[in-house]
Each structure stands twice: as C-alpha cells, then as structure tokens.
C-alpha cells in the first residue's frame, strides 16, 4: 500500500485488478477509485486499491476478531464524500465461498455476511465496505455474547476526557477481576472490550455493563453520564453500553472508519493510554498494521470470564 492514491489514477480510471488471497482469487474493480480524498489539514488520499492492500496486510490481525460473527457492512460506493448505506443482508451476487448466517427477525430472516478468511476481506474492500461492524456473539450461540463493550463517547472531540474515563473504568474492572483491552475507535473515543465465557445472555451482560457504568457515573457525576439522550448529557462523557444487546454491533478491531485520512479502530495496550500523542484517530491504513504487530491485546482475549463472580464483587464493593 502506497497511500496518496497509491494505485494511481485518482478515481478516474476504470479497469480491474486480480488479487490472490488464500484459496480464492478476487477481482477488484476500479482499484484507482478514490475513496478517501485529500482532506482538510492535508490528510492522505487513499484509493480502493489501497483499502484492498490494507485488508490483505491486516488480515492476520483482523480475522481473529471477525471469524464466526455476523457483520453489518458500512458501504460507501462513491467514497467518504458520497452517500453511505448500512448492509445487513448478503446480496445474492456475493461469491458462494463467502460464509453467511441466517438470523431470525420479526417477520422473516436476515442473511448476514460472515468474514472468515482474507479473500472475504478483500472482496468486502472491493465492495467499498469501509467499516465492518461485528456482532458480540458468534454463529451457533448468537444469544450468548463472548464480548462486552464499553463505548467512551465524549461530548466534544476531547480525548483527554476519554483518557481520564478509560483510566477510571480500567480501575473498576481491575477491582472486579475482569480483564479488559482498550481500542481507539478511529472517530472520537475509545472502546474498552471485556472477554466473556459466553454463559450469560445479552440481557444479563447489558444489565451488568449498565451497573458498572452507573457506579462510575455516580462517583463522577460532573464528568460522566449514562444518559442516552444527548440533551441530558451536557458536556459530560457518555458511558455507552448499548452495544451489548442482541443484534447490535460494534466496530471491529482494525476496521477502517469513514473519515478523512482513513483512520483505523486500533487495539492498544493500557500502557499506551499514557502516551500524550495518543488520540482516537492516531492510526490510519498507513500504519495501523505496524501497531497491530506489537500485539497489544496478547493473551487478553484468550482469558474470558464469567460475570457471576464479578457481579458479586461489584455488589460487595459498591452496593
């Protein structure tokens, strides 16, 4: 990947490019099409070919977070400056080798795409699926999440407020003996991810996440809030736990966000939170793989916990 329109042509060229990814060959249409134009402040320009190259390089680090999970795809066929649409149902023209899962809904079903291999990642890049939003549960046990997510959403683009809230949340989760891992969102805030053993259903997980958020907001009412309505938050940071519900999604680790410069939702270590240069859009498609190679979440996602003991500790410590 070269950046600045690395495959050349500035979006005016046609043609196609053939990409081999694992066991499959994917045809990338119009690889020179600009998806991320040069933005204010001189952010880099990136093409569809650059997105494909990023997905190929990031695949070893992305796929463990995607395999077996229904996806909602955020597609921008004309780039970030054009219209977007959210795609749940897998179109019939998608190759048969791309995995799918049928999920029931009121009045019918939805056939979600599942990304289990690098070829699917490349194909989704060809479809201008910029951001991959994943379920917190896996096929086979769709009602039992194995991830819990806290979304730290500042009232303004204020990363110092995010940093402070993340430290408070990390401290409480440590008290509850729950492992946790932070991730820049590529937008304004951080996600804090907790691996679960999949015993609880979504209602139980969301209730627990809400209890944790309520404890923090009660202890710091001038800085933190759990108010769902923006008009009730003021300038406080919103502790959003709404991702922890059936059929809801969260941005996948190492996925690209539809913002100027192609920022990436990037896993970090807790130590990196102290880096004064850190912010929510710190990494882009140009350098996120370099950060991923440091394996900041090493071992954490392989240490899932049950919420029962944590709930008892929360009750004992904070009533």
C-alpha positions in Angstrom: 0.0 0.0 0.0 1.4 3.3 -1.0 -1.1 6.0 0.1 -1.9 9.2 -1.8 -3.7 7.3 -4.5 -1.2 4.5 -4.3 -2.6 2.6 -7.2 -2.7 5.7 -9.3 -5.4 7.3 -11.5 -7.2 9.5 -8.9 -10.5 7.6 -9.3 -11.0 8.4 -13.0 -9.5 5.2 -14.3 -11.5 2.0 -14.8 -10.1 -1.5 -15.3 -9.7 -4.2 -12.7 -7.0 -5.9 -10.7 -6.8 -9.6 -9.8 -5.9 -10.4 -6.2 -5.0 -13.8 -4.9 -6.0 -14.2 -1.2 -5.7 -17.6 0.4 -7.6 -20.1 -1.6 -9.5 -17.6 -3.7 -8.9 -15.1 -6.4 -10.8 -11.8 -6.2 -11.3 -9.3 -9.0 -11.0 -5.7 -7.7 -13.0 -3.3 -9.9 -11.7 0.2 -10.4 -8.8 -0.1 -7.9 -7.8 3.6 -8.7 -11.1 4.9 -7.5 -10.5 7.4 -4.7 -12.4 6.5 -1.5 -10.7 8.9 0.8 -9.9 12.3 -0.9 -7.3 14.7 0.4 -9.0 16.3 3.4 -8.6 19.4 5.5 -5.2 19.6 7.1 -3.7 17.7 4.3 -4.9 14.2 5.2 -3.7 11.5 2.8 -5.7 10.4 -0.2 -6.5 6.6 -0.5 -8.0 4.6 -3.2 -9.9 1.3 -3.3 -6.7 -0.4 -4.2 -5.1 1.0 -1.0 -8.1 -0.3 1.0 -7.6 -3.8 -0.6 -3.9 -3.7 0.3 -4.6 -2.7 3.8 -7.2 -5.5 4.3 -4.6 -8.0 3.0 -1.9 -6.8 5.3 -4.2 -6.5 8.3 -6.0 -9.9 7.7 -3.9 -11.9 10.2 -4.8 -9.5 12.9 -8.4 -8.7 11.9 -9.7 -12.2 11.3 -9.5 -13.5 14.9 -11.9 -10.7 15.8 -14.3 -11.4 12.8 -14.5 -15.1 12.4 -17.9 -16.6 13.1 -19.5 -13.3 13.7 -22.4 -11.8 11.7 -21.4 -8.4 10.2 -23.2 -5.2 9.3 -21.3 -3.5 6.5 -21.0 0.2 6.2 -20.6 0.8 2.5 -19.5 4.0 0.7 -19.6 3.2 -3.1 -18.5 6.7 -4.0 -16.1 7.2 -1.2 -16.5 9.0 2.1 -17.8 12.2 0.5 -20.7 10.2 -1.1 -23.8 8.5 0.2 -23.5 5.6 2.6 -25.7 2.7 3.4 -25.7 0.0 6.0 -25.9 -3.5 4.7 -27.1 -6.4 6.8 -28.4 -8.8 4.2 -25.9 -10.5 1.9 -26.6 -9.8 -1.8 -27.2 -12.8 -4.0 -24.3 -11.9 -6.2 -21.7 -12.4 -3.5 -19.5 -15.4 -4.2 -20.7 -18.7 -2.8 -17.4 -19.2 -0.9 -18.3 -16.2 1.4 -19.8 -17.5 4.6 -23.3 -16.4 5.7 -25.6 -16.9 8.7 -29.3 -16.8 8.7 -30.6 -14.8 11.6 -34.3 -14.6 12.6 -36.0 -11.3 12.8 -39.6 -10.1 13.2 -41.4 -11.2 10.1 -38.5 -13.1 8.5 -34.8 -13.5 8.5 -31.6 -11.7 7.6 -28.7 -13.4 5.9 -25.6 -11.7 7.4 -22.2 -11.9 5.8 -19.5 -13.6 8.0 -15.8 -12.9 7.3 -13.8 -16.0 8.0 -10.9 -15.5 5.6 -8.6 -13.0 3.8 -10.4 -13.4 0.5 -13.7 -12.2 2.1 -11.8 -9.2 3.5 -10.5 -8.3 0.0 -14.0 -8.8 -1.6 -15.6 -6.5 1.0 -13.0 -3.9 0.2 -13.9 -4.2 -3.5 -17.5 -3.6 -2.4 -16.3 -0.3 -0.7 -17.4 -1.8 2.7 -15.2 0.7 4.6 -16.3 -0.2 8.1 -17.1 -3.6 9.4 -19.5 -3.7 12.4 -19.5 -7.0 14.2 -21.8 -8.8 16.5 -20.5 -9.5 20.0 -21.6 -13.2 19.7 -20.8 -15.9 17.3 -22.8 -18.1 15.0 -24.1 -21.2 16.8 -24.6 -19.2 20.0 -26.0 -15.9 18.8 -27.8 -15.2 22.0 -24.6 -15.6 24.2 -22.1 -12.8 23.7 -18.4 -13.5 24.3 -17.5 -9.8 24.3 -18.7 -6.9 26.4 -18.1 -3.4 25.1 -18.0 0.0 26.8 -18.0 2.9 24.4 -16.5 6.0 25.8 -18.1 8.8 23.9 -17.0 12.4 24.7 -19.4 15.4 24.3 -16.8 17.1 22.1 -13.7 15.9 20.3 -11.9 15.8 23.7 -9.5 12.9 24.1 -8.3 14.0 27.5 -11.8 13.3 28.8 -11.7 9.9 27.1 -8.3 9.1 28.6 -9.5 10.0 32.1 -12.7 8.0 31.8 -10.8 5.0 30.5 -8.5 5.0 33.5 -11.5 5.1 35.8 -13.2 2.2 34.0 -10.0 0.2 33.9 -9.6 0.6 37.6 -13.1 -0.6 38.4 -12.8 -3.6 36.0 -9.5 -4.5 37.8 -11.3 -4.4 41.1 -13.9 -6.8 39.6 -11.1 -9.0 38.3 -12.2 -8.7 34.7 -9.5 -8.5 32.0 -10.0 -5.6 29.6 -8.5 -4.2 26.5 -8.8 -0.6 25.1 -9.2 0.3 21.4 -9.1 3.7 19.7 -12.3 4.0 17.6 -10.9 5.9 14.7 -13.6 8.5 15.5 -13.6 10.4 18.8 -13.4 7.9 21.7 -12.3 4.5 22.9 -13.9 1.1 23.2 -13.0 -1.0 26.2 -13.5 -4.7 25.5 -14.0 -7.4 28.1 -13.8 -11.1 27.0 -16.6 -13.3 28.4 -17.1 -17.0 28.6 -20.5 -16.9 26.8 -22.6 -18.2 29.7 -24.7 -15.1 30.1 -27.3 -13.9 27.5 -27.4 -10.4 26.2 -29.8 -9.1 28.7 -27.6 -10.2 31.6 -24.5 -8.8 30.0 -26.1 -5.4 29.3 -27.6 -5.2 32.8 -24.1 -5.8 34.2 -22.5 -3.3 31.9 -25.1 -0.7 32.9 -24.4 -1.4 36.6 -20.7 -0.8 36.1 -21.4 2.4 34.2 -23.9 3.6 36.8 -21.2 3.1 39.6 -18.7 5.2 37.6 -21.2 7.9 36.7 -22.4 8.1 40.4 -18.8 8.5 41.6 -18.0 11.2 39.0 -21.4 12.9 38.2 -19.7 16.1 36.9 -17.6 14.2 34.3 -19.5 11.0 33.3 -23.1 10.2 32.4 -25.2 7.2 31.3 -27.9 9.5 29.9 -29.0 8.1 26.5 -30.3 11.4 25.3 -27.7 14.0 24.1 -29.7 16.9 25.6 -29.3 15.3 29.1 -25.5 14.9 28.9 -24.3 18.4 28.9 -20.5 18.4 28.4 -20.1 15.1 30.2 -18.6 11.9 28.6 -21.3 9.3 27.8 -20.6 5.8 29.0 -22.4 3.9 26.3 -23.3 0.3 27.0 -26.0 -0.1 24.3 -23.8 -2.2 22.0 -24.4 -5.1 24.5 -27.7 -6.1 23.1 -28.9 -8.8 20.7 -28.4 -7.9 17.0 -26.4 -4.8 18.0 -22.9 -4.3 16.6 -19.6 -2.6 17.5 -16.9 -1.5 15.1 -14.4 -4.4 14.6 -10.8 -4.1 15.7 -8.6 -2.8 12.9 -11.5 -1.8 10.7 -11.3 1.5 8.8 -13.6 4.4 9.6 -15.3 6.6 7.0 -13.4 9.8 7.9 -10.8 11.9 6.2 -7.4 10.2 6.1 -8.8 6.6 6.6 -8.3 6.3 10.4 -8.5 2.8 11.9 -10.1 1.4 15.0 -6.9 0.2 16.6 -6.2 -2.0 19.7 -3.8 -0.5 22.2 -2.3 -1.6 25.5 -3.2 0.1 28.7 0.3 1.5 28.9 -0.2 3.3 25.6 -3.0 5.3 27.2 -0.3 7.4 28.9 1.2 8.4 25.5 0.5 12.2 25.2 0.4 11.8 21.4 -2.4 9.3 21.6 -5.9 10.2 20.2 -8.8 8.4 18.7 -7.6 8.8 15.1 -3.9 8.1 15.9 -3.6 5.3 13.4 -4.6 5.1 9.7 -4.4 2.5 7.0 -0.8 3.6 6.6 0.4 2.5 10.0 -2.2 0.5 11.9 -0.7 -2.9 10.9 2.6 -1.8 12.4 0.7 -1.2 15.7 -1.1 -4.5 15.4 2.2 -6.3 15.0 3.0 -5.3 18.6 0.0 -7.5 19.7 -1.2 -5.1 22.4 -4.0 -7.5 23.3 -1.8 -10.6 23.6 -3.4 -13.2 25.9 -6.3 -10.9 27.0 -9.0 -12.2 24.6 -7.9 -15.8 25.5 -8.8 -15.1 29.2 -12.6 -15.0 29.2 -14.5 -14.6 32.4 -17.9 -15.4 33.8 -19.9 -12.4 35.1 -21.3 -14.1 38.2 -18.2 -13.5 40.4 -17.7 -10.0 39.0 -21.4 -9.2 39.8 -20.9 -10.3 43.4 -17.7 -8.2 43.8 -19.5 -5.2 42.3 -22.3 -5.6 44.9 -19.9 -6.1 47.7 -17.7 -3.1 46.8 -20.3 -0.7 45.6 -23.6 -1.9 46.9 
